[in-house]
Amino acid sequence: MQFLFQPSSGGSLNGDESRQPMILIGGLGPSSAEGNDFTPLTGRQYRNAPYRNPYAFSYLRNMLGNEGYEGVNTNAGKSWWFFDLNRYNNLAVLLHFINFVVIVILSSTYLNDKPSNIVFVSGEIQLKHTNLALIDINTKQTCRDVRDYSHVYRDEILPVDASTLALTKPIIDDVLPHNLYDFRNKTLISYDIPNFKIYTYYMISAFFAISFLFQAINGAYIGFQGNFPRVMHYIEYSISSSLMIMVLAINTGILELYVLVSFFGLFFGMNMLGACAEIISWMTAVLFKNQSMIYGWLLPHISAWILFFFTYVPILITFEQTRSCCSVGVPSFVSAAIYVEFALFTIFGVTQTVLLVWRTSNPNADVAYWNDFSSITLSLLAKTFLAWILVAPVLSSR
């Protein structure tokens, strides 16, 4: 049993006379407290209770859910400026679910008949893992992977003798003392180990499913009332946007397994840093009003920008190199996907910058509303655009 003090109507948490005890049984929610008779609320009553929140921000939400925390302009009971965010979120949840279902059906039927391993078109792509091997030109001994997957070894090294090979292949000479490593009569070759296949259309359906799940949970259990830090969006983006960046990279021809894994990790870290910036900004500006740390959110926020550019710039460079060498050009829809998604991802970051600066300069500002509104809108736009700019041209083919 845990005790929590809720303010009386119009009261302040600063005065003991205005505080009434509210009891949480097992940390699950409010209950009545008359003498020793503790009656837990039913599920319907709990969902409609003004202080409900089963998540980690229970205590903060309980304090900030209604007006009563001094100096904070909370959102409980107010009319939203444009429209109700819960309805807007429900619409976005529905659209994410429809996109998910449609892409899954298409992936298992029409799109499944398309040829594999063609970037821009195929849903099934074979990834690779590039390695290097030093080969002695006399013995030609090596591992099975080189023998199986290196056409250079099979076609240029294995069939010829050492004297002929020395004339046609670059041979490493005395580059180090022999007691460190004997490089004499050795050549260096690269080989690609085929890795598992990846299905981009199922990845697209996955980020719609993740958005549907998280936004449904957010709307049903957390809601959009109260001036508390919005981190649920960033948790969802850490997975869904990481899948999106992998799909974009694959469609530019980046097929190295561990490069794609690194892109996922960089975008995951970027979103976690965004969540840290949101929490630090809220705690310093709203909760503790700590002027000495008022700009503490800049460190994770700037770090998130750095991770974003370290991920997206290699994709842009690879795409431009591909386009410069394509005498027939690249599909226009791929160019649109690369650059429009870059713009949308950038707008995500700029929006957070603006909102954090706004909260820093005015802790009473209604940052929570615009945070929720922009997150719902940009998430739906970015995912829907990326999915259909890649899927629609394939559907139009015969």
C-alpha positions in Angstrom: 0.0 0.0 0.0 1.4 3.4 -1.0 0.2 6.9 0.1 0.0 9.7 -2.4 -1.3 13.2 -1.6 -3.6 14.7 -4.2 -4.5 18.4 -4.1 -8.0 19.4 -3.3 -9.9 21.3 -5.9 -8.0 24.5 -6.7 -5.5 23.7 -4.0 -1.7 23.7 -4.0 0.8 21.1 -3.1 2.7 23.7 -1.1 0.2 23.8 1.7 -0.5 20.8 3.9 -4.0 21.9 4.6 -5.0 21.5 1.0 -3.7 18.0 0.6 -5.8 14.9 0.9 -4.4 11.4 1.0 -5.1 9.1 -1.9 -4.1 5.5 -1.5 -2.6 3.2 -4.1 -3.2 -0.5 -3.4 -0.3 -2.4 -4.7 0.7 0.5 -6.9 -2.1 -0.3 -9.3 -4.4 2.7 -8.9 -6.5 4.8 -6.6 -9.0 3.4 -4.2 -11.4 4.7 -1.6 -10.1 5.1 1.9 -12.7 5.3 4.7 -11.3 4.0 7.9 -9.8 0.6 7.2 -12.1 -0.3 4.4 -10.0 -0.2 1.2 -12.1 -0.9 -1.9 -10.1 -1.0 -5.1 -11.7 0.6 -8.1 -13.0 -1.4 -11.0 -11.3 -1.4 -14.3 -13.7 1.1 -15.8 -13.5 3.4 -12.7 -9.7 3.1 -12.8 -9.5 4.1 -16.5 -11.8 7.1 -15.8 -10.0 8.2 -12.6 -8.3 11.6 -12.9 -5.1 10.3 -11.5 -4.7 7.0 -13.4 -1.4 6.0 -14.8 0.1 2.5 -14.3 3.5 3.5 -15.8 6.7 4.8 -14.4 5.4 8.4 -14.3 2.6 7.5 -11.9 3.5 9.9 -9.2 4.4 12.8 -11.5 1.2 12.3 -13.5 -0.8 12.1 -10.3 0.7 15.5 -9.3 0.4 17.1 -12.7 -2.7 15.6 -14.1 -4.9 18.5 -12.6 -4.1 22.1 -12.0 -2.6 22.3 -8.6 1.1 22.1 -9.1 2.2 25.6 -8.5 3.6 27.4 -11.6 2.6 24.7 -14.1 0.0 25.2 -16.7 -1.4 21.7 -17.1 -3.8 20.5 -19.6 -6.5 18.7 -17.6 -10.0 19.8 -18.3 -9.0 22.3 -21.0 -10.2 22.5 -24.6 -7.5 21.8 -27.0 -6.7 24.6 -29.4 -7.6 22.8 -32.6 -9.1 19.4 -31.8 -9.0 16.6 -29.4 -5.6 14.8 -29.5 -7.1 11.5 -28.4 -9.3 11.4 -31.4 -6.4 12.5 -33.7 -4.2 9.8 -32.2 -7.0 7.2 -32.7 -7.2 8.2 -36.3 -3.4 7.7 -36.7 -3.6 4.3 -34.9 -6.3 3.2 -37.4 -4.2 4.4 -40.4 -1.1 2.6 -39.1 -3.1 -0.6 -38.7 -4.6 -0.3 -42.2 -1.2 0.2 -43.7 0.2 -2.8 -41.7 -2.6 -5.1 -42.9 -2.4 -4.0 -46.5 1.4 -4.3 -46.7 1.3 -7.8 -45.1 -1.3 -9.0 -47.6 0.6 -7.6 -50.6 3.9 -9.0 -49.3 2.5 -12.5 -49.1 0.7 -12.3 -52.5 1.5 -9.9 -55.3 4.9 -8.6 -54.1 6.1 -12.1 -53.3 6.1 -12.9 -57.0 8.7 -10.2 -57.8 12.3 -11.2 -58.6 14.8 -11.1 -55.7 18.0 -9.2 -55.2 17.1 -6.2 -57.3 17.4 -3.0 -55.2 14.6 -0.5 -55.7 12.2 -3.3 -56.6 12.7 -6.6 -54.7 11.3 -7.3 -51.3 13.8 -10.1 -50.8 17.4 -9.0 -50.7 20.5 -11.1 -50.0 22.9 -9.4 -47.6 26.6 -9.9 -47.6 29.6 -9.8 -45.2 32.9 -8.7 -46.8 36.1 -10.2 -45.4 39.8 -10.2 -46.3 42.2 -13.1 -46.5 46.0 -13.3 -46.9 46.9 -16.2 -49.3 50.3 -17.8 -49.7 50.9 -18.0 -53.5 52.9 -21.2 -53.0 50.6 -23.3 -50.9 47.4 -21.5 -51.7 45.9 -22.9 -48.5 42.9 -21.1 -47.1 39.6 -21.6 -45.3 36.5 -23.0 -46.8 34.7 -19.6 -47.0 37.4 -18.3 -49.4 37.3 -21.5 -51.5 33.5 -21.3 -51.7 32.8 -17.6 -52.1 35.9 -15.9 -53.6 35.8 -15.9 -57.4 39.3 -14.3 -57.4 40.7 -17.3 -55.5 38.9 -19.8 -57.8 39.6 -18.1 -61.1 42.9 -16.3 -60.6 44.9 -17.9 -57.8 44.0 -21.6 -57.7 44.4 -22.5 -61.4 47.9 -21.0 -61.9 51.4 -21.7 -60.4 53.2 -19.4 -58.2 55.6 -17.9 -60.8 52.7 -17.0 -63.1 50.7 -15.7 -60.3 53.5 -13.4 -59.1 53.4 -11.7 -62.5 49.6 -11.1 -62.5 48.7 -10.5 -58.9 50.0 -7.9 -56.4 52.4 -9.7 -54.2 53.3 -8.4 -50.7 57.0 -8.2 -50.1 59.1 -7.3 -47.0 56.9 -4.8 -45.4 57.6 -5.9 -41.8 60.5 -7.7 -40.1 60.1 -11.5 -40.5 60.0 -12.1 -36.8 56.8 -10.0 -36.6 55.1 -11.4 -39.6 56.4 -12.9 -42.8 54.5 -11.2 -45.7 56.7 -12.6 -48.4 55.0 -14.3 -51.4 51.5 -13.5 -50.1 48.6 -11.8 -51.7 45.5 -10.1 -50.2 42.0 -10.8 -51.5 38.5 -9.9 -50.4 35.5 -12.2 -50.5 31.8 -11.9 -49.7 30.1 -14.4 -47.5 26.4 -14.5 -48.3 24.4 -13.8 -45.2 20.7 -14.2 -44.4 18.1 -12.8 -46.7 16.2 -9.7 -45.6 12.6 -8.9 -46.6 12.1 -5.2 -46.9 8.3 -5.3 -47.3 8.0 -7.2 -44.1 10.3 -4.6 -42.4 7.9 -1.9 -43.7 4.9 -3.7 -42.3 6.8 -4.1 -39.0 7.3 -0.4 -38.4 3.6 0.2 -39.1 2.8 -2.5 -36.5 5.1 -1.0 -34.0 3.6 2.5 -34.5 0.1 1.0 -34.2 1.0 -0.8 -30.9 2.8 2.1 -29.2 0.3 4.8 -30.2 -2.6 2.6 -29.1 -1.0 2.0 -25.7 -0.1 5.7 -25.4 -3.7 6.8 -26.2 -5.4 4.1 -24.0 -3.2 4.1 -20.9 -1.1 7.2 -20.8 -3.0 9.8 -22.7 -2.1 13.4 -23.6 -3.2 15.2 -20.4 -0.7 16.7 -18.0 2.6 18.5 -18.4 5.0 15.5 -18.1 7.9 14.6 -20.4 6.9 12.8 -23.6 9.2 9.8 -23.9 6.8 7.2 -25.3 7.3 8.6 -28.8 11.0 8.2 -28.7 10.8 4.7 -27.4 8.7 3.8 -30.4 10.9 5.7 -32.9 14.0 3.9 -31.5 12.7 0.8 -33.2 10.5 1.9 -36.0 12.7 4.7 -37.4 15.7 2.3 -37.1 13.9 -0.2 -39.4 13.1 2.7 -41.7 16.7 3.7 -42.1 17.7 0.1 -42.9 15.1 0.0 -45.6 16.4 3.3 -47.1 20.0 2.0 -47.0 19.1 -1.2 -48.7 17.4 0.7 -51.4 20.5 2.6 -52.1 22.5 -0.6 -52.5 24.1 -0.8 -49.0 23.9 -4.5 -48.4 26.7 -5.1 -45.9 25.1 -6.8 -42.9 27.1 -5.1 -40.2 26.8 -1.7 -41.8 23.0 -2.1 -41.7 23.2 -3.3 -38.1 25.3 -0.2 -37.2 22.7 2.1 -38.9 20.0 0.5 -36.7 22.2 1.1 -33.6 22.9 4.7 -34.5 19.3 5.5 -35.0 18.3 3.7 -31.8 20.9 5.7 -29.9 19.7 8.9 -31.6 16.2 8.4 -30.3 17.3 7.5 -26.8 19.3 10.7 -26.6 16.2 12.6 -27.8 14.3 11.0 -24.9 17.1 12.0 -22.5 17.0 15.6 -23.8 13.2 15.7 -23.3 13.5 14.4 -19.7 16.3 16.7 -18.7 14.5 19.7 -20.2 11.3 19.0 -18.3 13.1 18.2 -15.0 15.2 21.4 -15.1 12.6 23.8 -16.4 9.3 22.5 -15.0 9.9 20.2 -12.0 13.0 21.6 -10.2 13.2 25.0 -11.9 17.0 24.6 -11.8 18.4 27.6 -13.6 22.0 26.4 -13.4 21.1 23.3 -15.5 18.4 24.9 -17.7 20.4 24.1 -20.9 21.5 20.7 -19.8 19.4 19.1 -22.5 21.7 20.5 -25.2 24.3 17.8 -24.6 22.1 14.8 -25.5 20.2 16.8 -28.1 23.3 17.8 -30.0 24.7 14.3 -29.7 21.5 13.0 -31.3 22.0 15.3 -34.3 25.6 14.0 -34.7 24.3 10.4 -34.7 21.7 11.4 -37.3 24.2 12.9 -39.7 26.7 10.0 -39.2 23.9 7.7 -40.3 22.2 9.6 -43.2 25.2 11.3 -44.8 26.8 7.9 -45.9 23.4 7.0 -47.4 23.3 10.2 -49.4 26.9 9.8 -50.6 26.3 6.2 -51.7 23.1 7.2 -53.5 24.8 10.1 -55.3 27.7 7.9 -56.3 25.2 5.3 -57.6 23.3 8.0 -59.6 26.5 9.5 -61.1 27.5 6.1 -62.5 24.0 5.2 -63.9 24.0 6.3 -67.5 20.3 5.5 -67.6 19.5 7.2 -64.3 18.0 5.8 -61.2 14.2 5.5 -60.5 12.7 8.9 -59.6 10.7 7.3 -56.7 13.9 6.2 -55.1 15.3 9.8 -55.2 12.1 11.0 -53.7 12.3 8.5 -50.9 15.9 9.4 -50.0 15.5 13.1 -50.0 11.9 13.5 -48.7 12.7 11.1 -45.8 15.8 13.1 -45.1 13.7 16.3 -44.9 11.1 14.6 -42.6 13.7 13.2 -40.3 15.3 16.6 -40.1 11.9 18.2 -39.3 11.6 15.8 -36.4 14.9 17.1 -35.0 14.2 20.7 -35.7 10.7 20.4 -34.0 12.3 19.0 -30.8 14.9 21.8 -30.9 12.1 24.4 -31.1 10.0 22.8 -28.4 12.9 22.5 -26.0 14.0 26.1 -26.5 10.4 27.1 -26.0 10.1 25.2 -22.7 13.4 26.6 -21.5 12.4 30.2 -22.1 8.8 29.6 -20.8 8.3 26.6 -18.4 4.5 27.3 -18.4 4.2 27.0 -22.2 1.9 24.3 -23.6 4.9 22.3 -25.0 3.1 19.0 -24.3 0.3 19.6 -26.8 2.7 20.5 -29.7 5.0 17.7 -28.8 2.1 15.2 -29.1 0.6 16.8 -32.2 3.9 17.0 -34.1 4.9 13.4 -33.1 1.7 11.9 -34.3 1.7 13.8 -37.5 5.3 13.4 -38.5 5.3 9.7 -37.6 2.3 9.0 -39.8 3.6 11.1 -42.7 7.2 9.6 -42.7 6.1 6.0 -42.5 3.3 6.2 -44.9 5.3 8.1 -47.5 8.3 5.7 -47.3 6.1 2.7 -47.6 4.0 3.7 -50.6 6.8 5.5 -52.5 8.6 2.1 -52.6 5.6 -0.2 -52.9 3.4 1.7 -55.3 5.8 1.6 -58.3 6.2 -2.2 -57.9 2.4 -2.6 -57.7 2.1 -0.7 -61.0 4.4 -3.1 -62.8 3.1 -6.1 -64.7 
